[in-house]
Amino acid sequence: MGAPAYREIIRFGPSYSNRWGARISNIFWHTQEGDSTAEELARFCNNPNNGASYHNLIRDGIVVAIVDTDFASWSVLSANPISINYCFAGSYASWSREQWMHRAHDIRIAVWLSLEDCRKYGIAATIIADPYRRGDGIADHNYVTRVLGIGSHTDVGPHFPWDFAKQVLAEYLHGDPAPPGVPNAIDEMAKHAPWLGAKLGSEQSCPDGRGKFAEFEHGYVYWTPQTGARPIPTHLFETYAELGWEAGPLGYPVAFHTVLLEGDVQAFEGGVLYRKYGQPGFYVTGMIGDRWARMGYEESSFGWPTSNELHRPDGSVEQHFEHGRIIWSPDGVTGLITLDGPDRIVPDRL
């Protein structure tokens, strides 16, 4: 059984902490206790002054990833280092079963993503519902309160349809296995991205033997067992090709592209590719990318990237942006805004 249809948006922000080597043992589901869209909730969580974040936010078939799962989100106090946390945006712990079932597809998405994380981190692929038992697996915030003795939250609430979630998990675990290579995964993805237009030819294997791709009128779709099928619009693909396709520094796409006011953005294994309309494209990654993200991405005082990372003779790394540059060195990361006179150092947002 293939993945449920959803649109993924990467909006990694500064609201996270190091796991400090802790083993991830659980995935916890949460309600928002509010009526935000996933993207509205992402903006709230990406303000570190609010002191709350999750790894994935889910609503109406949209998944916004705001914390990389290799790091800890700010969700369950001292259980943050051992957990991955999802929040159903626009949900309440007081909901009835009927209200929850109106979000059945989002529950299906949460199960799928949880299973993917279970496989990635070696977490037991089982759902722990009330009456709880202590152990590895998928549970909710109420489990953290009642079993781990941390905090006082009771979400996702007493009427959450855990039986439905368990049924979906069983389908993904024990359903008919997908044929080797999943030859139709690309076609299935194209059905959910009609902007791609008609398919031009058949799937082809990538030279590394890991993935497949197919060309469409307005882009390409790449697939691997680890990343699934992800479309790349022509506007971004032109830069992706210049960088060496999947063999280049970006690797395979891991998220859907996002259309911004002035251009497009898409996350790949090796970084996030940005291209402003009418301009060349560039990617951000690593500590320079993290610094730029904390400052507010393309909406920050730096603006859009205008180069890839440049390695300097002294061993430092520099990247140029519309209104400044960010420099990495062993001593730290420095952001500089270009002025009429000397460049001004921009304080970091930690």
N, C-alpha and C positions, 0 to 999 in steps of 0.2 A: 504494500500500500504506500503510495507516494505522499509527499508532504502536502498539507492543506494550503490553499491559496492564501497568500498574505503579501503585503508590501512592507519591506524592511527599510527603515531610515536610520542611518548612523548619525547620532548627535552626541558623541562622547564629550563629557564636560569635566569639570574639576572636582566634582563631589564624590571622591573615592579615597580609599586608603590602601596601604600595602597589606597583603595577607601574612607577611612575615613567616612564610613556610608552613602555615596551617593547612591541614588536609581538608578539602571540601567534602562534607558528608551529607549535606541536605540542600534541597531546593525548596524555598518557601514562597507561597503565593499570598498576595495581599489585595485588599480593597483600597480604593483611594479615599473613600468617604467624601466624595465631591463629584462634580459633573464635568470634568475637563476632558478634552480630547487627549490623545496620547501625546501630541506635539505640544499642547498647552502645558500638560503636566511635566514634559521634558524641560521646558523653559523654567518652570518653578524649581525643579530638582537641580538644574544646572547652575543655579545661584547658590553657592556654598553657604551663604548666610542663612539659608533656610534649613540647613542641617539634615536634609533627607534626600535619599536617592535610591534607585533600584537598578538592576541590570537591564531589564526589558520592561517597557510599558506597552500594554496591549489594549486596543479598542477598535472595533468595527473593521477587522482585517488589516489593521496597521500595527506594526511593531516598531517602536522607537527604542533603539539601543543607546543607553546613555552612560553605561559603565562597562568596560571590558571585563569579562568574567574571570580573567586572571587577577583582577583586583577586587577588593571588598567594597560593596556599596554600603550606604549608611541607612540600614533598614531595621536591624534587629539587635542594636546595642552590642553587647559583648559576643553575640553569635555571628556578627558580620564576617569575621575571618573564615568561618567554616561553612558559609552558605552562599548560594546564588539566589537572587530575589527577583520575582516578577510581580508587577502590579497591574491589575485590571483597571485601567483608567475609567473614570466615570462610573464607579461601582460603590455599593454600600453593603456593610455586613448585615444590615437589617433586611436585605432583599429576600423575597420568597423564592421558592424553587422555580416558579413560573417566570419570575423576572430574570433569574439566572439563565434559564433555558433560552431566553431571547438572545443571550450572548453565547449560545452553544458553539458557534464557530470559533469564537475567541478562546473558549475553553479547549477546543480541539487544537488550536494553535499553541496554547500554553503546554498541552501535553506533548505535542511534537517537539517543541523547543526544549522542554525539560528532558525528554528522552535523549535528544542530541547532546545535552550537557551531561547527562548521566553517563553516556558512552565516552565522552571526551575526558571526564574527570574520574571515572571509575566509581560513580555513585550507584547504589542499588536502584534499579529501575522498578520501583514499587511505590505505590501511593499509601501513605500513612494517614488514615482518617480517624475521626472520633468513633469508638473509643481508641485512644492512641496507645501505641507501644513505642518505646524508645529505640531508635535505630536510624540507620542511613535510609534515605529515600526522599520522596516528594511529600511535603506537608504544607501547613499554613502558619500564619502568625500566631494563631491560637495555640498551636503545638509548642511554639517557643515559650509562650506564657505558662502553659499547664505542665509541660513535660520538662523543659529546660529551666523553668523558674525564672525567666528573664522578662521583665516588663509586665504590662497588663493588657495588651491588645487581644481582642477576641475574633478578629477577622481571619478567614473569609465569611464567618457567620454560620449559624446552625442549619440553614436551609440550602447551603451550597450542594449541588448535585454531584457528590463524590462518586455515586454509582455510575453516572454517565462518564465521568473522567476516567474511572477504572475500565469501563467498557472500551473507551477510545484507546487507552494505553494497551489493552489486550489486542485490539485490532492492529496497532502498529508493531507490537511485539510478535504476534503469532499469525498475522494475516498472510496471505499469499506473498511469498518473497518476490521482489522485483527481479526481472531477468538481469543477468550480468550486463553491465554497461548501461543499464536503464536507457535503451535507445529512444524511448518516447518522452523522457523527462524534458528535453528541449522543446518538443512540440507542445507539451502540457503547459510549460511556462509561456510559450508564445500565445496561447489562448487567453492568458491573463494580461498580456501586453500587446493589445491590438495595434498600438502605435508602431510596432515593428514592421507591419505590412507583410507582404507575401514572402514565403521562404524561397531562397535562391539555391537550389541544389540540396544535397543530403548532408547529414552529420559527417564530420571528419574527426579523426583522432588527432590529438595534439602530439607533437614529436616526443614529449617526455613520457608518453604512455599513460599519463595520469588522468587526463580529461578529454572531453570532446567539445566541438563547437559547430555552429551552423551560421550561415550568413542569411540575413533578411534584407528587405528593401531599405530599412532605416536603422540598421544596427546588426549586432551579432548576439548570440546566446552562447555562453560558456557553461560547461557542466563538469563537476568532479564529484566523487562520492562524498567528499568532506564538505564541500561548499554548496552542493545542489546546483540547480540551473539559475543563472543570473544573466539578464539582458544588459547589453552595453549600447547606448545610442551612438550613432555615427559621430556626433559632435565630440564625444569623449573617446570613441574608438580610434579616431585619427591620431590622437596623442598616445594612446595605449600602443598602437602599432609602432609609432616612432620610438617608443621605449623598449621594443622587443617583444610585444605581446606577453603571453604568460611566462616566457623564458626571461623576461626583463625583471627589473627590481620590484614591480608591482605584483607579480604572480597572478593568481586568479581572482575574479571579483567575488566579494563575500556579501554584498548588499545590493539592493536596487539603487538606481541613481535618483537623485533629488534635484528638481528644477528650482533654482533660486531666481531672484529677481533679475540678476545680471548674468547668469550662467548656469552651469551644471556641476554636480559633484557626485562622486561615487567612491565607495570604500573597496579596497582590494587587500589581499593578504599582506602586502608590503607597504601600504600607505593609502592615503586618500587623494584621489585625483580631482583637481579643480580646473575648470576651463571657463573663462569669461567669454561671452559672446564676442566674436570678432578678434579674439586674441589667442595666442598659443596656450596650451594647457601645461600645468605643472602639478607635482604631487608633494604633499607634506607627510612627514613621518617622524618617528622617534621623539627625542626630547625637544627638538625645535617645533615639531608638530604639536606636542603637548603644550608648550608655552603659548603658541599661537591660539590653540583652542581655549586656554584659560583666559586669554585676552578678549575672546569673543569672535573667533574665526574671521571670516571676510568682513564682518560688521565692526571689527575692532579698528583702532587707529592705524593699524598696519595695512588694512585693505587686503586685496587678493595677492596670492603669490605671483611673482614675475620671474622666478627661476626655480630650478631644482636645487638641491643641496650642492654647495661648492666646497670642495676640500682644499684648504689653504696649506701652504708650505710649512707653517708652524704646527700643523696637526689639528688645528681647529676646523670647524665646519660652519659655513655661512649660507644663509638663504635670503634672497631679496624678496621684498613685498612692495606694493605700490607706494607706500609712504615710509618705508624704513627697511630694516633688516634685523634678523635674529641670528645670533652667533652662539655656537656651542664650543666650549673648551673644557678641558679637565677641571677647570675651576668653577664651571657652572654655565648657565645659559643667560645671555644678555640680549635684551631687546632695545633697538635704537631707532628713534624716529628722526627722519631727515627734516631739518629746518634750514632757514636761509644761512644760518651760521653753523656752529658745531652741532653734530648729532646729539639728541637728548636721550638719555637712558630712561627707559620706561619701567617703572616698578612692576614686579611680578604680582599676579593675583593668586595667592596660595590658598 
